[in-house]
Amino acid sequence: MRLTDSNTDEQQSRSHSDLKWRHPGGKLRELGADKLTDAELLSILISIGIKGRSAEEIAEDILLKFGSFKGMANQPLQKFLEIKGLGDVKIIRIAAAFEIARRIVNQVLEEHEKEE
């Protein structure tokens, strides 16, 4: 699935390297979710940073701590609280996104098993 808005002719004529975004959400809107880095995707869930630290910096810290999205999976929520800039609301958003992903994977696996 690709989440994008339709682009105007003017937007399409610009080079992707010329585009500047204040937040990864704008990049997602223009280029599609598949063009974002893991840190950019995670920073969208984090939404806003804290004084002196952007959402992207917090996302990068999370990925450094856990190594990858896979490394983040099934971690106790308490471990996320060790990262400066993460509180309950941001951690709950991340946990909800992981649960959605887990359910999608389970549905795909169930459908695949039925086909066999």
ChimeraX commands (.cxc) that place a marker at each C-alpha (Angstrom):
marker #1 position 0.00,0.00,0.00 radius 0.5
marker #1 position 1.31,3.44,-0.85 radius 0.5
marker #1 position 0.00,6.44,1.02 radius 0.5
marker #1 position 0.40,9.53,-1.16 radius 0.5
marker #1 position -1.62,12.49,-2.29 radius 0.5
marker #1 position -1.86,13.18,-5.99 radius 0.5
marker #1 position 0.86,15.61,-7.07 radius 0.5
marker #1 position 0.32,18.72,-9.14 radius 0.5
marker #1 position 2.26,19.17,-12.38 radius 0.5
marker #1 position 4.46,21.74,-10.65 radius 0.5
marker #1 position 5.30,19.31,-7.84 radius 0.5
marker #1 position 6.06,16.54,-10.31 radius 0.5
marker #1 position 8.43,18.72,-12.32 radius 0.5
marker #1 position 10.65,19.43,-9.32 radius 0.5
marker #1 position 13.56,17.14,-8.64 radius 0.5
marker #1 position 13.11,15.06,-5.49 radius 0.5
marker #1 position 16.53,16.22,-4.32 radius 0.5
marker #1 position 15.34,19.84,-4.48 radius 0.5
marker #1 position 12.42,19.23,-2.12 radius 0.5
marker #1 position 12.79,20.36,1.48 radius 0.5
marker #1 position 10.53,19.28,4.31 radius 0.5
marker #1 position 10.16,20.61,7.81 radius 0.5
marker #1 position 8.82,17.28,9.02 radius 0.5
marker #1 position 8.92,13.81,7.47 radius 0.5
marker #1 position 5.14,13.94,7.08 radius 0.5
marker #1 position 5.60,16.34,4.18 radius 0.5
marker #1 position 8.12,14.01,2.59 radius 0.5
marker #1 position 5.72,11.10,3.02 radius 0.5
marker #1 position 2.93,13.12,1.42 radius 0.5
marker #1 position 5.05,14.04,-1.61 radius 0.5
marker #1 position 7.13,10.90,-2.16 radius 0.5
marker #1 position 5.30,8.09,-0.37 radius 0.5
marker #1 position 5.96,6.19,2.83 radius 0.5
marker #1 position 8.40,3.82,1.14 radius 0.5
marker #1 position 10.83,6.69,0.53 radius 0.5
marker #1 position 11.28,7.53,4.23 radius 0.5
marker #1 position 14.05,6.20,6.43 radius 0.5
marker #1 position 13.18,4.18,9.52 radius 0.5
marker #1 position 14.01,7.22,11.68 radius 0.5
marker #1 position 11.73,9.46,9.61 radius 0.5
marker #1 position 8.83,7.01,9.88 radius 0.5
marker #1 position 9.35,6.67,13.62 radius 0.5
marker #1 position 9.58,10.44,14.06 radius 0.5
marker #1 position 6.10,10.79,12.54 radius 0.5
marker #1 position 4.76,8.61,15.37 radius 0.5
marker #1 position 6.74,10.61,17.92 radius 0.5
marker #1 position 5.25,13.77,16.39 radius 0.5
marker #1 position 7.08,16.50,18.28 radius 0.5
marker #1 position 10.38,16.61,20.07 radius 0.5
marker #1 position 11.34,18.34,23.26 radius 0.5
marker #1 position 13.38,21.46,23.88 radius 0.5
marker #1 position 16.71,20.93,22.16 radius 0.5
marker #1 position 15.80,17.58,20.56 radius 0.5
marker #1 position 13.71,17.06,17.44 radius 0.5
marker #1 position 11.40,14.10,16.92 radius 0.5
marker #1 position 13.89,12.77,14.35 radius 0.5
marker #1 position 16.74,12.91,16.87 radius 0.5
marker #1 position 14.64,11.01,19.39 radius 0.5
marker #1 position 13.77,8.45,16.70 radius 0.5
marker #1 position 17.45,8.03,15.85 radius 0.5
marker #1 position 18.22,7.44,19.55 radius 0.5
marker #1 position 15.55,4.73,19.69 radius 0.5
marker #1 position 16.96,2.98,16.65 radius 0.5
marker #1 position 20.50,3.24,18.03 radius 0.5
marker #1 position 19.38,1.70,21.31 radius 0.5
marker #1 position 17.42,-1.18,19.78 radius 0.5
marker #1 position 19.17,-1.54,16.42 radius 0.5
marker #1 position 16.09,-1.73,14.21 radius 0.5
marker #1 position 12.31,-1.98,14.20 radius 0.5
marker #1 position 12.73,-5.71,14.77 radius 0.5
marker #1 position 14.91,-4.95,17.80 radius 0.5
marker #1 position 12.20,-2.65,19.13 radius 0.5
marker #1 position 9.50,-5.29,18.86 radius 0.5
marker #1 position 8.43,-6.97,22.09 radius 0.5
marker #1 position 10.57,-4.67,24.24 radius 0.5
marker #1 position 8.95,-3.75,27.54 radius 0.5
marker #1 position 7.51,-0.24,27.44 radius 0.5
marker #1 position 9.72,0.61,30.41 radius 0.5
marker #1 position 12.84,0.35,28.23 radius 0.5
marker #1 position 11.53,3.15,26.03 radius 0.5
marker #1 position 11.19,5.45,29.03 radius 0.5
marker #1 position 15.00,5.38,29.32 radius 0.5
marker #1 position 15.21,7.47,26.15 radius 0.5
marker #1 position 15.18,11.22,26.70 radius 0.5
marker #1 position 12.17,12.77,25.01 radius 0.5
marker #1 position 9.85,9.78,25.24 radius 0.5
marker #1 position 6.89,9.81,27.56 radius 0.5
marker #1 position 3.79,7.70,27.92 radius 0.5
marker #1 position 1.86,9.17,24.98 radius 0.5
marker #1 position 4.70,8.75,22.49 radius 0.5
marker #1 position 5.48,5.24,23.71 radius 0.5
marker #1 position 1.81,4.25,23.46 radius 0.5
marker #1 position 1.70,5.52,19.85 radius 0.5
marker #1 position 4.75,3.42,18.99 radius 0.5
marker #1 position 3.31,0.35,20.77 radius 0.5
marker #1 position 0.01,0.77,18.90 radius 0.5
marker #1 position 1.82,0.96,15.54 radius 0.5
marker #1 position 3.73,-2.22,16.35 radius 0.5
marker #1 position 0.53,-4.00,17.32 radius 0.5
marker #1 position -1.10,-2.94,14.04 radius 0.5
marker #1 position 1.92,-4.29,12.14 radius 0.5
marker #1 position 1.80,-7.56,14.14 radius 0.5
marker #1 position -1.89,-8.01,13.30 radius 0.5
marker #1 position -1.26,-7.38,9.61 radius 0.5
marker #1 position 1.50,-9.99,9.59 radius 0.5
marker #1 position -0.76,-12.49,11.35 radius 0.5
marker #1 position -3.58,-11.88,8.86 radius 0.5
marker #1 position -1.21,-12.36,5.92 radius 0.5
marker #1 position 0.17,-15.57,7.45 radius 0.5
marker #1 position -3.36,-16.90,8.09 radius 0.5
marker #1 position -4.38,-16.16,4.49 radius 0.5
marker #1 position -1.21,-17.81,3.21 radius 0.5
marker #1 position -1.89,-20.95,5.29 radius 0.5
marker #1 position -5.43,-21.16,3.86 radius 0.5
marker #1 position -4.04,-21.05,0.31 radius 0.5
marker #1 position -1.74,-24.02,0.91 radius 0.5
marker link #1:1,2 radius 0.2
marker link #1:2,3 radius 0.2
marker link #1:3,4 radius 0.2
marker link #1:4,5 radius 0.2
marker link #1:5,6 radius 0.2
marker link #1:6,7 radius 0.2
marker link #1:7,8 radius 0.2
marker link #1:8,9 radius 0.2
marker link #1:9,10 radius 0.2
marker link #1:10,11 radius 0.2
marker link #1:11,12 radius 0.2
marker link #1:12,13 radius 0.2
marker link #1:13,14 radius 0.2
marker link #1:14,15 radius 0.2
marker link #1:15,16 radius 0.2
marker link #1:16,17 radius 0.2
marker link #1:17,18 radius 0.2
marker link #1:18,19 radius 0.2
marker link #1:19,20 radius 0.2
marker link #1:20,21 radius 0.2
marker link #1:21,22 radius 0.2
marker link #1:22,23 radius 0.2
marker link #1:23,24 radius 0.2
marker link #1:24,25 radius 0.2
marker link #1:25,26 radius 0.2
marker link #1:26,27 radius 0.2
marker link #1:27,28 radius 0.2
marker link #1:28,29 radius 0.2
marker link #1:29,30 radius 0.2
marker link #1:30,31 radius 0.2
marker link #1:31,32 radius 0.2
marker link #1:32,33 radius 0.2
marker link #1:33,34 radius 0.2
marker link #1:34,35 radius 0.2
marker link #1:35,36 radius 0.2
marker link #1:36,37 radius 0.2
marker link #1:37,38 radius 0.2
marker link #1:38,39 radius 0.2
marker link #1:39,40 radius 0.2
marker link #1:40,41 radius 0.2
marker link #1:41,42 radius 0.2
marker link #1:42,43 radius 0.2
marker link #1:43,44 radius 0.2
marker link #1:44,45 radius 0.2
marker link #1:45,46 radius 0.2
marker link #1:46,47 radius 0.2
marker link #1:47,48 radius 0.2
marker link #1:48,49 radius 0.2
marker link #1:49,50 radius 0.2
marker link #1:50,51 radius 0.2
marker link #1:51,52 radius 0.2
marker link #1:52,53 radius 0.2
marker link #1:53,54 radius 0.2
marker link #1:54,55 radius 0.2
marker link #1:55,56 radius 0.2
marker link #1:56,57 radius 0.2
marker link #1:57,58 radius 0.2
marker link #1:58,59 radius 0.2
marker link #1:59,60 radius 0.2
marker link #1:60,61 radius 0.2
marker link #1:61,62 radius 0.2
marker link #1:62,63 radius 0.2
marker link #1:63,64 radius 0.2
marker link #1:64,65 radius 0.2
marker link #1:65,66 radius 0.2
marker link #1:66,67 radius 0.2
marker link #1:67,68 radius 0.2
marker link #1:68,69 radius 0.2
marker link #1:69,70 radius 0.2
marker link #1:70,71 radius 0.2
marker link #1:71,72 radius 0.2
marker link #1:72,73 radius 0.2
marker link #1:73,74 radius 0.2
marker link #1:74,75 radius 0.2
marker link #1:75,76 radius 0.2
marker link #1:76,77 radius 0.2
marker link #1:77,78 radius 0.2
marker link #1:78,79 radius 0.2
marker link #1:79,80 radius 0.2
marker link #1:80,81 radius 0.2
marker link #1:81,82 radius 0.2
marker link #1:82,83 radius 0.2
marker link #1:83,84 radius 0.2
marker link #1:84,85 radius 0.2
marker link #1:85,86 radius 0.2
marker link #1:86,87 radius 0.2
marker link #1:87,88 radius 0.2
marker link #1:88,89 radius 0.2
marker link #1:89,90 radius 0.2
marker link #1:90,91 radius 0.2
marker link #1:91,92 radius 0.2
marker link #1:92,93 radius 0.2
marker link #1:93,94 radius 0.2
marker link #1:94,95 radius 0.2
marker link #1:95,96 radius 0.2
marker link #1:96,97 radius 0.2
marker link #1:97,98 radius 0.2
marker link #1:98,99 radius 0.2
marker link #1:99,100 radius 0.2
marker link #1:100,101 radius 0.2
marker link #1:101,102 radius 0.2
marker link #1:102,103 radius 0.2
marker link #1:103,104 radius 0.2
marker link #1:104,105 radius 0.2
marker link #1:105,106 radius 0.2
marker link #1:106,107 radius 0.2
marker link #1:107,108 radius 0.2
marker link #1:108,109 radius 0.2
marker link #1:109,110 radius 0.2
marker link #1:110,111 radius 0.2
marker link #1:111,112 radius 0.2
marker link #1:112,113 radius 0.2
marker link #1:113,114 radius 0.2
marker link #1:114,115 radius 0.2
marker link #1:115,116 radius 0.2
view
